[in-house]
Amino acid sequence: MRGILEIGGVMLSHASQRMEVAAQNVSNMATPGYRAQKIFSSLLHLPESLEGTPLPILQTATDFSSGKMIQTGNPYDLALSGQGFLMVRSGDQIFYTRSGQFSRDADGRLVDGAGAVLQSEDGDMLVRGQNIKIEKDGTVLDDGEPVSRIAVVNFKGVSVLDAASSNRFVTAVGVQPERIDAQIQQGMLESSNVSTAQEMIAIMASTRSAETGQRLVQVYDDLMGRALTAFGQVQA
């Protein structure tokens, strides 16, 4: 009977985890450059159930597929076509992102909503004129004069990236990115890659799984109650 309780508990735990991931994805649907979190089962390094069968655990991974391009007309909005990441600096920390939503601060630096500075191949991206044009290869023209080139990087494997926020990533110490050539679209943003339909299906499936887990736990409670009652009658 204990196996019923174990299975019910696993189903409830998994349903809760899946619901949390789906809720996170849905809440970031409007976040430019957000990458959806996917959940999968793993049987590695697990305790065994009463019957000797490994019980699965859930792990999350980031879906790095591209989102849709949205035209904004804002000259400081940038979108990457294809693979790669923009780099932004916050203090001494470098972050990697697909979110190209920038504005110009009082010093002429291009910064994101949190104040992190977009990085060029020469350091902080700085513009001084009023007429800013960004070529597809990342070359920045400031009043018609090339002043710098926006840095675009990539990694041999995106598994080296860890989420630092809803649309920023970091790497482990010692992992170095590679500079790549990529097309940059000025006046556009890349939306999140969250699929509303998939997340709604995940939420409904999690709800059904939780209901099944609750029923199994209730069955266990009922069986234990009957067993205790019968044992008491025998003792009497």
N, C-alpha and C positions, 0 to 999 in steps of 0.2 A: 504493500500500500504506500510505502514511503516514496516509491518511484512516481506515483501520481502527483504527490506534493512537489517533488523535484521538477517534473515537467511543467506543472502549473506555474511554479515560481519562475522558471526560465522563460516561459511564454509571457508572463507579466513584465519581467525585466526587459525582455527584447522589445515588447510593444512600447514600453516607456521610452527606451532609447530611440527607436524608430520615430516616435512621435516628436521627440525633442529635435532630432535632425531635420525632420520635415518642417517643423515650426521655424527653425533657424533659417532654412532655405526660403520659406515663404516670406519671412520678415525682411529678407534682403533682396527681394525681387526687384526693387527699384534702386538698388545700390550699384552704380556703374562699376564694371569690372569684377563683380562678385563671382566667385566660383562655387558652384553647388557642392555640397557634401553628400557623398554616397555612402551607403552602409552595406556591409557584407559580413557573412558568417565565416568563422575560422575555427578549426579544430586543433590548433597548435597549443601546446603547453597547458592543457586543461586537466582539471580533476575528473575522475571517472565517476559515472553514476553508479547506482547500486548494482545494476546489471553488467557493469564493465564497459558500457558504451560511452565514448566521450561526449560530453555535452557541449554544444557550440556556444561560442561567444561572438559578440558583434564588434566589428571594428569599422572605423570611418576612413574614407579616402577622399581626396579632392578631385572633382571632375574639371580638368583643365581645357575642355572643349570651348570653342569660341562662342561668344554671345552675338546678338544682332547689332548691327551698326545703326545708330540713331543720329540723324542730322540735327545739330543745334544752332549752327550759325555763329557760335561764340568762337572767336579766333584763338582763344586759349584752351579750348577743348580739343583733345587729341585722342585718336583711336588707332590701334595697331591692327594691320591686316596680316593674318598668319600668326606664326609663333613668335615668342619673345616677350620680354617684360621691360617696362620703363623702370628707372631707378629714382627713388626719392630719398632725401636725407633729412633725418630728424635728429638734431644734435650730432653725435658721433655715429649714429646707427644708420645703416643703409637698408632700405626696404625695396622689395620688388613688387610691381603692381601692374595690372591691366587697366586700372582706372586712370583715365586721362583728363579728369575734370580739374582744371587749374584756373587760377586767377593771378593777377599781378599785384604784388604787395608794394608798399611805399618805396622800397629800395629797388624796384624793378625786377625782383625775382619772381619766377613762376612757382606758385605754391598750391598745394592741395587744400582741402577743407580743414585739415588738422594743422596746417602751417608747414608741412614737410616740403622741402625744396626739390623741384625737378632737377635731375642731373644731366648735364651735357657731357661731351667727351672731355671737357676741360674743367669740370666741376659744376658749381651751381649755375643753373640757367638764368642768365641776366639779360634783360632787354631795356633799352633806354628810349627808343623812338616810339611813335604812336602807330606807325604802320608796320605791323608784324605779319610776315608771311612765312609759313613753314612748308618747305618742299617735302615731297613724298619720301625722300631719302633721309629726312630729319634735319636738313640744313635750315638754319634759322636766318631769315633776311630781316634786318632791322632797318627800316626806311630804305629798303632796296640793297643794303650792304650785308653780305654774309658775315655773321658774328660768331657762330658756333654751330655745332651739330648735336642734336639730342641723342643721348646714349640709349641704345637698345641692346639688351643682353638675353642670353638663353643659357640653359644648363644641359648637360649630357643626359640627365634624367630628372624629371620634375619631382621625383620622390625625395630629392634632397631639400625640397621646400617645405617649410612648416608655416601654417597660418599664424600671423601676428595680430590680425584684426579681420574685419569683414572682407577687405579687399587688398590687404598687404600680406607679403610673405617674407620670411627670413630664411637664412641657411645656417647650417652648423658652422662652427669656427673652422676655417681652413678651406671651405668650399668656395671656389672662385668661378664666377660666370664667364661666359665667352661673349665677346662683342659680335653682333651679327648685323647684317644688312636687312632692314625690314621697311615696309611701306607704312608711313604715318599719314593718317587722314586728318587734316585740320578742319575744325568746325564740326567734328563728329565725336560721339562717345560710343563705347562698346557697352551694351547693357549686360546685366547678369545673364548667366546661362541656365537659370532655373526654369524648369518646365512646370507650369501650373498644373497641367493634367497629371503629370507623374507624381507631383507632391500630394495632390488630392487623393490619388489612388493609394499612395503610401499611408496617408492618414486614415483612410477607410479600412485598409488592411490591418493597420495597427490597432484600430478600435475593435475589429472582429477578433483579432488575436488576444487582446486583453480580455474580452468577454469570455472566450474559450478558456483562458487561463484561470479566470475567476470561477468558472463552473467546475474546473478540475479541482481547485482548492476546496470548493464547497463540497464536492463529492468526497474528498479525503476527510473533511470534517465530519460529514454524515457517517461515513464508514467507521471512523474512530469513535463517534458517539454511540453507534450501534454495538461496536465491539466492547466498549466499556460497560454499556448497559447489560449485555449478555454476560460479561465476566462477573458483574455484580450479582446477577441473578443466580449464577452458578455458585458463587461464594455463599449466598444466602441459603 
